[in-house]
Every structure is written in structure tokens, then in C-alpha cells.
Amino acid sequence: MAVRMGMFSFLVRRAAGAMPLATAGGCMAATVLVAFGAVCLIAPLAGAAAPIVDALRLPHAKTLLAGIEWVFVLAAAAAVALFQARCLALCYPQRFGPAPERGGGRRRTRPVARVADLPLAHEDLCTSVLVTGV
């Protein structure tokens, strides 16, 4: 059981790092929005696409349409899982806190560019984009 919980904690930490939301309420609102959209939009989408698919007269059109519906459902389930992982990480930081850094050592950064013989690192360019918008 401990191995399963360790793997679950690892997966939650990795998935939570992908989401930039900072509040649990925002995560829950996004979860509801994605889940509600998936449930409410799949059936009307299939109904609207059926005449178009019939007009194209493709040999396996119904199977293709059903496959597309399943892809939408799986994508919505993956998005819900990511939002819920972020919510867990925000609500229980002692258990699902940030993942430990790999390597443990100091990171060496190569200069991305040089301006007037001064090296510019990637972080400098990111800061420039945040400040100036360019």
C-alpha cells in the first residue's frame, strides 16, 4: 500500500506542476467548467456533425465520429485530473508539495545571446518579456 501511495504522491506532484493556478477555488471552478462542458457539449456536437458526416459518404463515418467523441471525453478527463492534482497540491502542501529538484547542485546557464559583450541568460529574457511585453 505504501508503494501505491508513494506513486500516487509522485504523480500528483508531477501533474500539479503543469497547472499555473494559485487557488483551490480556481482549480475547482476550472474542473467544473471542463467536466460540465464535456458532458453538455459532446451530444450536441455529435448531433450537429452527423448530417455533415452523412453528406461526405465516408465508409466508416459513424465509427470515426464515435472515435472523435471518445477523444474529447478522454481529453476532458485528463484536464479534470490535472486540475484536481493541482487542487490536492494546494490543499495538502505537506503531502503533495513541490517535487524535489533533480541533481541538487547549482544550475549552470549558458548565455542565450550577447548584447554589447554582456551575456544574457534565459531568465533575463523572460524578465524582459514580463516587464516590457516584448
JOZIDA-V748930 format. One record per pair of residues at least 12 apart in sequence whose ideal C-beta (glycine too) atoms are under 10 Angstrom apart, sorted by the first residue. I is the first residue (numbers start at 1). J is the second residue. If there is no record, write none. Layout:
# JOZIDA-V748930
i=(I/I)
j=(J/J)
This chain:
# JOZIDA-V748930
i=(5/8/8/8/8/9/9/9/9/9/9/9/10/10/11/11/11/12/12/12/12/12/12/12/12/12/12/12/13/13/13/13/13/13/13/13/13/14/14/15/15/15/15/15/15/15/15/15/15/16/16/16/16/16/16/16/16/16/16/16/16/16/17/17/17/17/17/17/18/18/18/19/19/19/19/19/19/19/19/19/20/21/21/21/21/21/22/22/23/23/23/24/24/24/24/24/24/25/25/26/26/26/26/27/27/27/27/27/27/27/27/27/27/28/28/28/28/29/30/30/30/30/30/30/30/31/31/31/31/31/31/31/31/32/32/33/33/33/34/34/34/34/34/34/34/34/35/35/35/35/35/36/37/37/37/38/38/38/38/38/38/38/38/39/39/41/41/42/42/42/42/42/42/43/45/45/45/45/46/46/46/46/46/46/49/49/49/49/49/50/50/52/53/53/109/109/109/109/110/111/112/112/113)
j=(95/85/88/95/96/88/89/92/95/96/97/99/96/99/81/85/96/81/84/85/86/87/88/89/92/95/96/99/85/88/89/95/96/97/98/99/100/85/99/78/81/82/83/84/85/86/88/89/96/82/83/84/85/86/87/88/89/90/96/97/98/99/82/85/86/89/98/99/82/85/86/79/82/83/84/85/86/87/89/90/86/82/83/86/87/90/86/90/86/87/90/86/87/88/89/90/91/87/90/83/86/87/90/82/83/84/85/86/87/88/89/90/91/83/84/86/87/83/79/80/82/83/84/86/87/79/80/81/82/83/84/86/87/80/83/79/80/83/75/76/77/78/79/80/82/83/76/77/79/80/83/76/72/76/79/72/73/74/75/76/77/79/80/73/76/72/76/68/69/70/72/73/76/69/65/68/69/72/62/65/66/68/69/72/61/64/65/68/69/62/65/65/65/68/121/122/123/124/122/124/124/125/125)
